[in-house]
Structures are given as C-alpha cells and as structure tokens.
Amino acid sequence: MSINADNEHFTSSNLFEHYDFSLIQNNNSLINREGTNIEDLVVFIALESLGTLAITLNICLCVVLLRHKYLHRASFVLMLSLALADVLHGLVTTCFFYPPILLRQSPVPSIGVKLFNILDWTAWSITLTHMSAICLDRLLAIMMYSRYNQFITVDRARKFTIFCWTAFFALNISYILAQFCCLITPLREIHFYTFGYGEFESEAKLRESPFGGANLFKLTYTPIELFTLTILSISNPITLIQLYRRHKRKMALRIQRAPPMGLGDAMLRRASTMLLEVSMRMGSKHINNNEVHHVASRRANRQQQRILLQISVVAIIFYLYMFAYYLLYHVLNVSNKWVVLFNSFFYSTTHMINPVIYFSLNKDMRAQLIRTISDFLHWLCCVAGDARLHAAGASSFYGRVKKGGGESSSGGSPLRKSSANELNSSAQPGDGWTLSENVFVQIFGGQLLFTSSYVNSPRDCWNRLSAFIYRQRQPLQEQQEKTKNNNSNNSITAAATTVILNKDGNLKTSVVALTPKMAEEIGLKNTKQNNFEENSDTIISSSGGGGGGGENLNLNNNRLTPFKVHFVPNYFY
C-alpha cells in the first residue's frame, strides 16, 4: 500500500503510472534526518510482537495438526496450508516490512526485496484461495450433511492445496523475473508504517515494461480478492444462521426429552433395569447397531459444530479486515496516517488470530498444545543436559570421577577403588573404596546417604519446568476423564449377547446394550435370585460372538444365569 501526493492509495489493486517518484526523492533526505521517537518505538514493538506471535502460534498449530493426525479430514488439510501461509506472512512483516520504522531505511538488498515479494505474494494467494475453500467446505458440510463426504475428500483437498502452492509460486517468480515493476517495499512518506508499490523500481523501468506500466498483480489478484470477499459475504451468514437453528433445535429436543420433575434418576434407572430383565427373559428385545450408530453420529455432529464455529469466527475476522480495507482505501479514499497504521495492525492481527481461536475454542487442541510444549521442553532439557555432560567429559549422574594420574572418567557408582595418588580423598571406607569429589556423605540412622550437587544443574531446572507444565495440564485431563465418565453413565458402554434355549430345542439370540450401572444392578439381582418356579426357557449367556456358549449352560435349574459383559470400544461414547 502506498500514498502519493494526490492522496491516492495504492495496493495490490492499483496501477503504477499514477505514482509520483519525485516525492520519494525529495523526502528521502528529510526522513533520514528525523530521529526515532517514542511513538515509532511503540508502533515498532507492537507490530513486531504481532508478527512474532503469528510465527510462533502458527508453527504450534502446524505441529499439533501434524503430530496428532488431524489431516484425515479435508478441513484440517486446508487449515494446515493456511497456517503455513500465515507463518510466511509473519516472516515477511517482521524481517522486511516493519524494521525500517526504527532503522529509518530498508536494510534489505534488491535480491532480498525480490525474495520477500515472492514469499509475500505466494502467502497472500494461499490465504485468499484457502479462505474461500474453507468457507465453501463448511457451507457444503452444513447444507448437505449426508452427502458431504461424496463431494469433499481428503485427497481432493490435498490436490487443491498442492496445486495452489505450485501454481502461484511459479506465477509470482515469473512476474518478478520478468521485471513487471510490481515490487512492494516499506514506504518512507508515511514513516514506514505501511508498505506499497513503486518505491523500489524507477520510473524509467516502469515505462519500459512490456505491458506499458500495467500492474499484472492488480490484474491477477484483484479478481481473486473480490471473489473471496463475495464468498465470505454469502457463506458466513448462511453458516451462522444454520448454526443458530441447530442450537435452537438441540435445546428444544433436550427440553422434550427431559424427565418429569417427580421422577428421579434412580427410578428411571430401576425401571430401565426391570424392562431389560423382562426383555432378556422373553427374548423379544433385539437391539441392533442403529442405536450405536446414532450415538456415534451425535458425537460426530458435535465435533462438526465445533469446527464450524471455529472456522466461522476466523472467516468473520478475515472478512472484517477485507471489508475495512476496501471501504477505507477504495470507497472513502482515506489516507490518514492513523488509518494506515490501523490497517497494518489489522493485517498483522488476521495472521495471528487463527491459532488463538482454534486453541481457545477447542479444548482437545489446547490440551494437545500443552502436551506438545511439555514434550519439547523435556527433549530440550535432555539435549542441553547431555551436551553439558559431554563437554565436561562425564555422563554419570554422580558427577566426574577421577582416575589415577589425573584422567577423568564416568562411573555408575559414587564408590570406586582408591589409588596411590588419592590418599587425601574426602572419605575412605573400608576395602580401599573412596568417594567421588562431587558426592557428599551424610550419616543418618546408621546409614550412608549419598547426595550430589548435580541436582542444581540447568538440566534439573528444565526438568522442574517441564514437570510444572505437566502438572498444569493434569487438572484438564482429569476434568476430561470426569466428563467422559459422567457421559458414559447415560450412554451405551457395554453389550451382552444372550442365547435363549426354548423347549422345542431352538435357539434365539438377542444383543442387549447396557450401561455400567445397569449391568451392575442386574448382576447383583442375579446373585440373590432364587430358582424360577415356572417351566420357562433356560437362558444361556455368553460374551458375544457365539464362542464358548456351551460352557455357560445351566440345565439343572431355570435360574437367570449371570451373563458376561463385553465392553464396547470408544465409539460408543
């Protein structure tokens, strides 16, 4: 972005022929004589902090997505590509766009300017295309939920991402090498608070370009920007409306399924147990996998809604930036210094805010981030400790052990054989053993207690820091386990297969789904139950699959045999 003498704003949608190069040449000497004031220092620190956060947080997001295998969904493939583009944006802003605010000049040579322009334009193209793709992906997911997997697949998302990176990277390299005069640099006339066109190339080169001074970046990226703005304007309201409707529908179903006020949980559980016993005895209860699939689909639906909410917030923030950008600079034609500075802050915030939203709204990602940081600190402290020990020539926990003649070696025990040159050692127990110089001996209760000064090493500090972070994530994991156990009390977590032997010799099989409390109550009742007086069917129970059913035959009486419970995997939760 740039501003000329006529207060015209230039960005990726403008032409070069209106730029006044004489303004730059006349103002260079004046700006160079200006000193750095407190205002410039505050602006520089704020913008550099946003760029550094964008790099750090997006790298953390990429590590979490790659380490915990999120890439089996198309949405997360697009999210990973968008995070990589934000990392490039952060590198360009922190290393190229904003350092001249303090230095009062750009320290990057011409070849560096070209490289930064290639990276910045490639990252901007990925941001535009992938924001549109993510919004369309969420719109299809919420509009045609049942047929979503037929249209959007992981393979298609990967091909789209690879095509965008390859095509736009090659296109930007060709534009720069052909010298179309489209380079962007920090602008002097507004104290380097923003960046724009025209300052790097001279007016002569601009007029000698093959396209007569036309900005090919304007011809290429303005349609993409307008298309992205249109997609965001259409998809975001529809997505938010659908999310609101789903929330209202969910609340209505929860109210309808609420039990009466006078009937407690104990009565409901007791009634369910009695109905289940009757169904097992009569053999008329056939529970298929439809209820299991229903539970799994509800869990997947909740996950989809969380993803929809996260991506919708990200898209709304990016839409606000694009809308403010076009409104201020292309509709209202504002060229105020503070408006330009606001645009720079908003631009840096859009690249930093995405991982903040993902980690704040997704508790699983947040826990995985804490676990990743803890593992990284543990690995770092191990590497640092091993390097320190290698430099000191020792690898033992008890420190350095000296041999005879002054040579150093490592030993696994603080006690070692004494030599003739070590008569003045710190301690000398019997049988010719001496203590290492870094080991202190304490006598407590008639026992020798060995302590080492090694616990005060930097490696121990890293271990304590890693342990502290691990302790901080423990309450979150305990809360997740507690929530999981509470949900399991009201969901299908166990299943049993009952085989009923009728008088005519025929067998009937029935699959029964149980909760842990229901299975426990049935087991307690079966242990106290007397023999049935009626000449009904004999019930044989097994743990599913039909194997081993003959071992549980109870032909001596007609008592309800306690059945075995087979716990079902995690998809029942």
C-alpha positions in Angstrom: 0.0 0.0 0.0 1.3 3.5 -0.7 0.1 7.1 -0.8 1.1 9.7 -3.4 0.9 13.5 -3.4 -2.7 13.4 -4.5 -3.6 11.2 -1.5 -4.3 8.2 -3.7 -3.9 4.8 -2.0 -2.0 2.1 -3.9 -2.2 -1.6 -3.0 -2.4 -4.8 -5.0 -5.4 -3.4 -6.9 -3.7 -0.2 -8.2 -1.6 0.9 -11.2 1.9 2.3 -11.2 1.5 5.1 -13.7 -0.1 7.4 -11.1 2.8 7.1 -8.6 4.9 10.3 -8.1 8.5 9.1 -7.8 9.8 12.7 -7.3 8.0 12.8 -3.9 10.2 9.9 -2.7 13.4 11.6 -3.9 12.5 14.9 -2.3 11.6 13.4 1.1 14.5 10.9 1.5 16.8 13.5 3.0 14.2 14.9 5.3 13.1 11.5 6.6 16.7 10.3 7.1 17.4 13.3 9.3 14.4 12.5 11.6 15.2 10.7 14.7 13.3 7.8 16.2 10.8 9.0 18.7 8.7 7.2 21.3 5.8 6.9 19.0 7.8 5.0 16.4 9.3 2.7 19.1 5.8 1.8 20.4 4.5 1.1 16.9 7.5 -1.0 16.1 7.3 -3.1 19.2 3.6 -3.7 18.8 3.8 -4.7 15.1 6.8 -6.9 15.7 5.1 -8.6 18.6 2.1 -9.4 16.4 4.4 -10.8 13.7 6.4 -12.9 16.2 3.1 -14.2 17.7 1.9 -15.1 14.2 5.1 -17.1 13.5 5.1 -18.9 16.9 1.4 -19.7 17.2 1.0 -20.9 13.6 4.1 -23.1 14.0 2.5 -24.6 17.1 -0.7 -25.1 15.2 1.1 -26.9 12.4 2.9 -29.1 14.9 -0.3 -30.1 16.7 -2.1 -30.9 13.4 0.8 -33.0 12.1 1.6 -34.8 15.4 -1.9 -35.7 16.4 -3.0 -36.9 12.9 -5.7 -34.3 12.2 -5.1 -34.5 8.5 -7.6 -37.3 7.9 -10.2 -34.5 7.4 -10.3 -32.1 4.5 -10.9 -29.1 6.7 -7.7 -29.6 8.7 -5.7 -30.0 5.4 -6.8 -26.6 4.4 -6.2 -25.3 7.9 -2.6 -26.5 7.8 -2.0 -24.8 4.5 -3.5 -21.6 5.8 -1.3 -21.8 8.9 1.9 -22.2 6.8 0.9 -19.1 4.7 0.5 -17.1 8.0 4.0 -18.2 9.0 5.3 -16.7 5.8 3.3 -13.5 6.4 4.8 -13.2 9.8 8.4 -13.7 8.5 7.9 -11.0 5.8 6.4 -8.5 8.1 8.9 -8.9 11.0 12.0 -9.1 8.8 11.2 -6.8 5.9 8.2 -4.5 6.3 8.4 -3.2 9.9 12.2 -2.9 10.8 12.6 0.4 8.8 10.3 2.0 11.4 13.3 2.1 13.7 16.1 2.0 11.2 14.6 4.8 9.1 15.7 2.9 6.0 15.3 -0.6 4.5 18.4 -2.7 5.1 17.3 -5.4 2.6 19.2 -5.6 -0.7 17.5 -5.8 -4.0 17.7 -9.5 -4.3 16.2 -9.8 -0.8 13.3 -7.5 -1.8 12.5 -9.8 -4.7 12.6 -12.9 -2.5 10.4 -11.3 0.1 7.9 -10.2 -2.6 7.7 -13.8 -3.9 7.0 -15.2 -0.4 4.5 -12.5 0.4 2.5 -12.8 -2.8 2.5 -16.6 -2.6 1.3 -16.5 1.0 -1.4 -13.9 0.1 -2.6 -16.1 -2.7 -2.8 -19.1 -0.4 -4.7 -17.0 2.1 -7.3 -15.8 -0.4 -7.9 -19.2 -2.1 -7.9 -21.2 1.1 -10.2 -18.9 3.0 -12.7 -19.3 0.1 -12.2 -23.0 0.1 -12.7 -23.3 3.9 -15.9 -21.3 3.7 -17.3 -23.4 0.8 -16.2 -26.6 2.6 -18.2 -25.6 5.8 -21.1 -24.4 3.7 -21.3 -27.8 1.9 -20.9 -29.6 5.3 -23.8 -27.8 6.8 -26.1 -27.8 3.8 -25.7 -31.4 2.6 -24.5 -33.2 5.7 -25.3 -36.7 4.4 -23.6 -36.3 1.0 -20.7 -34.2 2.2 -18.1 -37.0 2.0 -19.0 -37.7 -1.6 -18.0 -34.2 -2.7 -15.2 -33.2 -0.3 -12.5 -35.8 0.3 -9.0 -35.6 1.8 -7.4 -36.5 -1.5 -9.2 -33.6 -3.3 -8.2 -31.2 -0.5 -4.5 -32.2 -0.8 -4.5 -31.9 -4.6 -6.1 -28.4 -4.3 -3.5 -27.3 -1.8 -0.6 -28.6 -3.8 -1.9 -27.0 -7.0 -2.4 -23.6 -5.3 1.1 -23.6 -3.8 2.8 -24.7 -7.0 0.9 -22.5 -9.4 1.0 -19.3 -7.5 4.7 -19.7 -6.6 5.7 -20.3 -10.2 3.4 -17.3 -11.3 5.0 -14.9 -8.8 8.5 -16.0 -9.7 7.8 -15.3 -13.4 6.3 -11.9 -12.6 9.3 -10.9 -10.6 11.9 -12.2 -13.0 10.2 -10.5 -15.9 10.6 -7.1 -14.1 7.0 -6.0 -14.3 7.7 -3.4 -11.6 5.3 -4.9 -9.1 7.6 -5.0 -6.0 6.4 -3.9 -2.6 8.6 -2.2 0.0 8.1 -0.1 3.2 7.0 3.4 2.3 9.1 6.4 3.5 6.4 9.1 3.1 4.3 7.7 5.9 7.2 6.9 8.3 7.4 3.2 7.1 4.1 2.5 8.9 2.9 0.6 5.9 4.1 -0.8 2.6 3.2 -0.4 -1.0 4.3 -0.2 -4.7 6.6 2.0 -6.7 9.5 2.8 -4.4 11.9 0.1 -5.4 11.8 0.5 -9.2 12.5 3.7 -11.0 10.0 5.5 -13.3 12.2 4.7 -16.4 11.9 0.9 -15.7 8.3 1.3 -15.1 7.6 2.9 -18.5 9.9 0.4 -20.3 8.0 -2.6 -19.0 6.5 -4.9 -21.7 2.9 -4.1 -20.5 3.3 -0.3 -20.6 3.3 0.1 -16.9 0.3 -2.1 -16.2 0.4 -3.8 -12.9 0.0 -7.6 -13.5 -0.5 -8.2 -9.9 -3.5 -6.0 -10.0 -4.9 -7.8 -13.0 -4.2 -11.2 -11.3 -5.2 -10.7 -7.7 -8.0 -8.2 -7.7 -10.5 -10.7 -9.2 -9.3 -13.3 -6.6 -9.8 -10.7 -3.8 -13.2 -9.8 -4.9 -14.2 -13.4 -5.4 -13.0 -14.2 -1.8 -14.9 -11.2 -0.5 -18.1 -12.4 -2.2 -17.7 -16.0 -0.9 -17.3 -14.7 2.6 -20.3 -12.4 2.3 -22.5 -15.2 1.2 -21.3 -18.2 3.2 -20.7 -16.6 6.6 -24.4 -15.5 7.1 -25.7 -18.8 6.0 -23.4 -20.8 8.2 -24.2 -18.7 11.3 -27.9 -19.0 10.6 -27.7 -22.7 10.3 -25.6 -23.0 13.5 -28.2 -20.9 15.3 -31.0 -23.1 14.1 -29.2 -26.3 15.1 -28.6 -24.8 18.5 -32.3 -24.0 18.9 -33.3 -27.4 17.7 -31.0 -29.1 20.1 -32.4 -27.1 23.0 -35.9 -28.0 22.0 -35.1 -31.7 21.8 -33.4 -31.5 25.2 -36.5 -30.0 26.7 -38.8 -32.6 25.2 -36.6 -35.5 26.5 -36.3 -34.1 30.0 -37.8 -36.5 32.6 -40.8 -35.4 34.8 -40.0 -33.4 37.9 -41.3 -36.1 40.3 -39.3 -39.0 38.7 -35.7 -39.1 39.7 -32.7 -40.7 38.2 -32.9 -43.7 40.5 -36.4 -44.5 39.5 -35.6 -44.2 35.8 -32.6 -46.4 36.2 -34.6 -49.0 38.1 -37.3 -49.0 35.5 -34.8 -49.5 32.7 -33.3 -52.4 34.6 -36.6 -54.1 35.1 -37.6 -53.7 31.4 -34.2 -55.1 30.4 -34.6 -58.1 32.6 -38.1 -58.8 31.2 -36.8 -58.5 27.6 -33.9 -60.8 28.3 -36.3 -63.5 29.8 -38.8 -63.2 27.0 -36.2 -63.0 24.2 -38.2 -60.3 22.5 -35.6 -57.5 22.8 -33.4 -57.2 19.7 -31.1 -54.2 19.9 -29.2 -53.7 16.6 -26.4 -51.4 15.8 -28.7 -48.5 14.9 -28.6 -47.0 18.4 -24.8 -47.4 18.4 -24.5 -45.6 15.1 -26.9 -42.9 16.4 -24.6 -42.3 19.4 -21.6 -42.1 17.2 -23.3 -39.8 14.8 -24.3 -37.4 17.6 -20.7 -37.2 18.7 -19.5 -36.6 15.2 -22.2 -33.9 14.8 -21.0 -32.1 17.9 -17.4 -32.2 16.6 -18.6 -30.8 13.2 -20.4 -27.9 15.0 -17.3 -27.0 17.0 -15.3 -27.0 13.7 -18.0 -24.9 12.1 -17.8 -22.4 15.0 -14.1 -22.0 14.9 -13.8 -21.6 11.1 -16.7 -19.2 11.1 -15.0 -16.9 13.6 -11.8 -17.0 11.6 -13.7 -16.2 8.4 -15.6 -13.3 10.0 -12.4 -11.7 11.3 -10.8 -12.0 7.8 -13.9 -10.7 6.2 -13.9 -7.6 8.5 -10.3 -6.9 7.5 -11.1 -7.2 3.8 -14.2 -5.1 4.2 -12.5 -2.3 6.1 -9.6 -2.3 3.7 -11.7 -1.8 0.6 -14.1 0.6 2.3 -11.4 2.9 3.6 -9.0 2.9 0.7 -11.2 2.2 -2.4 -14.5 3.7 -1.4 -13.8 6.5 1.0 -10.3 7.1 -0.2 -8.9 7.8 3.3 -5.1 8.5 3.5 -4.7 9.4 7.2 -1.6 8.2 8.9 -3.5 6.6 11.8 -5.9 4.9 9.4 -2.9 3.4 7.6 -1.5 2.3 10.9 -4.8 0.7 11.8 -4.7 -1.2 8.6 -1.2 -2.5 9.4 -2.3 -3.7 12.8 -5.4 -5.3 11.4 -3.4 -7.0 8.7 -1.0 -8.5 11.3 -3.8 -9.5 13.6 -5.5 -11.6 10.9 -2.4 -13.7 10.6 -2.0 -14.2 14.3 -5.6 -14.7 15.4 -6.3 -18.0 13.7 -4.4 -20.3 16.1 -5.6 -18.2 19.0 -9.2 -19.0 18.1 -8.5 -22.7 17.4 -6.7 -23.2 20.7 -9.2 -21.2 22.8 -12.4 -22.8 21.4 -11.1 -26.4 21.1 -10.2 -27.9 24.4 -8.7 -31.0 22.8 -6.3 -28.9 20.7 -5.4 -26.8 23.8 -4.6 -29.9 25.8 -2.5 -31.3 22.9 -0.6 -28.0 22.6 0.3 -28.1 26.3 1.4 -31.7 26.0 3.5 -30.8 22.9 5.2 -27.9 24.7 5.9 -30.2 27.7 7.4 -32.8 25.5 9.5 -30.2 23.7 10.9 -28.8 26.9 11.6 -32.3 28.1 13.5 -33.1 24.9 15.3 -29.7 25.1 16.4 -30.2 28.6 17.7 -33.7 27.8 19.7 -32.4 24.8 21.1 -29.5 26.8 22.0 -31.7 29.8 23.7 -34.3 27.5 25.6 -31.5 25.8 26.8 -30.1 29.1 27.9 -33.5 30.3 29.6 -34.3 27.1 31.5 -31.0 27.3 32.5 -31.8 30.9 33.7 -35.2 29.9 31.3 -37.1 32.1 27.9 -38.8 31.8 27.2 -40.1 35.3 24.5 -38.7 37.5 27.0 -38.5 40.4 29.4 -36.3 38.5 33.1 -36.6 37.5 35.2 -39.4 38.8 39.0 -39.1 38.7 41.3 -42.0 38.0 44.8 -42.3 39.0 47.1 -39.9 37.1 44.6 -37.1 36.8 42.4 -38.6 34.0 38.7 -38.3 34.2 36.1 -40.9 33.5 32.5 -41.6 34.4 31.3 -44.2 36.8 28.0 -45.6 37.7 28.6 -45.6 41.5 29.9 -42.9 43.9 32.3 -45.5 45.4 35.4 -46.6 43.5 38.8 -48.2 44.0 41.4 -45.9 45.5 44.8 -45.4 44.0 48.1 -44.4 45.5 47.6 -40.8 44.3 44.3 -40.4 46.2 45.3 -40.8 49.8 43.9 -37.4 50.7 40.4 -38.2 49.5 37.3 -36.8 51.2 36.3 -40.2 52.7 37.8 -43.7 52.6 35.6 -46.5 53.8 37.0 -50.0 54.1 38.3 -52.3 51.4 40.1 -49.5 49.6 37.0 -47.6 48.3 36.9 -43.8 48.0 34.1 -41.4 47.3 33.8 -39.1 44.2 34.6 -35.5 44.9 31.1 -34.3 43.9 29.3 -36.8 46.3 28.6 -35.8 49.9 28.1 -38.3 52.6 25.5 -37.9 55.4 25.1 -40.4 58.3 21.5 -40.7 59.3 20.2 -43.6 61.4 23.4 -45.6 60.9 23.1 -45.4 57.1 25.2 -43.6 54.5 23.1 -41.2 52.4 24.7 -40.1 49.2 23.7 -36.7 47.8 25.1 -34.9 44.7 25.4 -31.3 43.7 24.2 -32.2 40.3 20.6 -31.5 41.2 21.3 -27.8 40.9 22.4 -28.1 37.3 20.5 -26.4 34.4 19.1 -29.7 33.3 17.3 -30.1 36.7 15.8 -26.6 36.2 14.5 -27.7 32.8 13.1 -30.9 34.3 11.3 -28.9 37.0 9.9 -26.5 34.5 8.7 -29.4 32.3 7.2 -31.1 35.4 5.4 -27.9 36.3 3.8 -27.6 32.9 2.8 -31.3 33.1 1.1 -30.6 36.4 -0.7 -27.7 34.9 -2.3 -29.9 32.3 -3.3 -32.6 34.7 -6.5 -30.9 36.0 -7.6 -30.5 32.4 -7.1 -34.2 31.7 -8.9 -35.1 35.0 -11.8 -32.9 34.0 -12.0 -34.6 30.6 -12.0 -38.0 32.2 -14.6 -36.9 34.7 -16.8 -35.6 31.9 -16.3 -38.8 30.0 -17.3 -41.0 32.9 -20.4 -38.9 33.6 -21.4 -39.2 29.9 -20.8 -42.9 30.0 -23.4 -43.4 32.8 -26.1 -42.3 30.4 -24.8 -43.9 27.2 -24.3 -47.4 25.8 -20.9 -48.6 27.2 -21.5 -52.4 27.5 -23.1 -55.1 25.4 -24.0 -58.7 26.0 -25.3 -61.4 23.8 -28.0 -63.7 25.2 -28.9 -67.1 23.7 -32.3 -68.5 24.7 -32.9 -72.2 24.6 -36.6 -73.0 24.1 -38.4 -76.2 25.0 -38.5 -77.3 21.3 -34.7 -77.1 21.2 -34.5 -73.9 19.1 -32.0 -71.1 20.0 -32.8 -67.4 19.8 -30.0 -64.8 20.0 -30.6 -61.3 21.3 -28.0 -58.5 21.6 -28.5 -56.3 24.7 -26.9 -52.9 25.2 -26.2 -51.9 28.8 -24.8 -49.1 30.8 -22.3 -50.0 33.6 -24.8 -49.2 36.3 -27.5 -51.3 34.7 -25.1 -54.2 34.3 -24.0 -54.0 37.9 -27.6 -53.9 39.2 -28.6 -56.9 37.1 -25.5 -58.8 38.3 -26.4 -58.1 41.9 -30.0 -59.2 41.4 -29.0 -62.4 39.7 -26.7 -63.4 42.5 -29.6 -63.1 45.0 -32.3 -64.5 42.8 -33.8 -67.9 43.6 -34.8 -70.6 41.1 -37.7 -69.7 38.9 -40.8 -71.8 39.6 -42.2 -71.6 36.1 -41.2 -74.0 33.4 -39.9 -71.4 31.1 -36.9 -71.2 28.9 -33.4 -71.8 30.1 -31.2 -68.8 29.5 -27.6 -69.2 28.4 -25.3 -66.2 28.4 -22.0 -65.6 26.7 -19.7 -62.7 26.0 -20.7 -62.2 22.3 -19.5 -63.9 19.1 -21.1 -67.2 19.9 -17.9 -68.7 21.2 -17.9 -70.6 24.5 -21.6 -70.5 24.8 -21.9 -74.2 25.8 -19.7 -73.7 28.9 -22.4 -71.5 30.5 -25.3 -73.9 30.1 -27.4 -74.1 33.2 -29.7 -77.1 32.7 -30.1 -78.1 36.3 -32.4 -75.2 37.1 -34.2 -72.4 35.4 -32.4 -69.6 37.1 -31.3 -66.5 35.2 -27.7 -67.1 34.7 -25.5 -64.0 35.2 -24.3 -63.0 31.8 -20.9 -61.8 30.9 -20.4 -58.2 29.8 -18.4 -57.3 26.8 -17.2 -53.7 26.9 -17.5 -51.9 23.7 -14.8 -49.6 22.2 -14.6 -45.8 22.4 -17.1 -45.1 19.6 -19.9 -45.9 22.0 -19.1 -42.7 23.9 
